[in-house]
């Protein structure tokens, strides 16, 4: 069996928070690695792409502003990572965090980190996406389930009744 920390993919949503709590109930006091993945270049690309598409020149100031926006996204991700670590510690886990900027799908990054860490399990939250949510899972979760060679614990987002109960 793998000897490294469990990997928890964290995005700050209610589903991710619930996944951390459930991981605590199942895995405590195990070591975990809370991972937040930032899609590298996404903010920069969305800031300058409309100009390129319209055939407009992109100025140095616009490039600098796009780079600053990208850095802010990374800083927000680091803060989110720390929030996930605090939740994991409160759940009884021995937690450290990792923020990863990557240009591949989030599932690919989580699986790479899990392999590098010799993780025994990857934990993620599944988001409700409407009436079909009972049948379907999000693309990241689906990709993890399809490609993982280790167990994947998928914790669904709490429904409205569970949120009201606390």
Secondary structure, 3 states (H helix, E strand, C coil): CCCCCEEEECCCCHHHHHHHHHHHHHHCCCEEEEEEEEECCHHHHHHHHHHHHCCCCCCHHHHHHHHHHHHHHHHHHHHHHHHHHHHHHHCCCEEEEEEEEECCCHHHHHHHHHHHHCCCEEEEEECCCCHHHHCCCCHHHHHHHHHCCCEEEEEECCCHHHHHHC
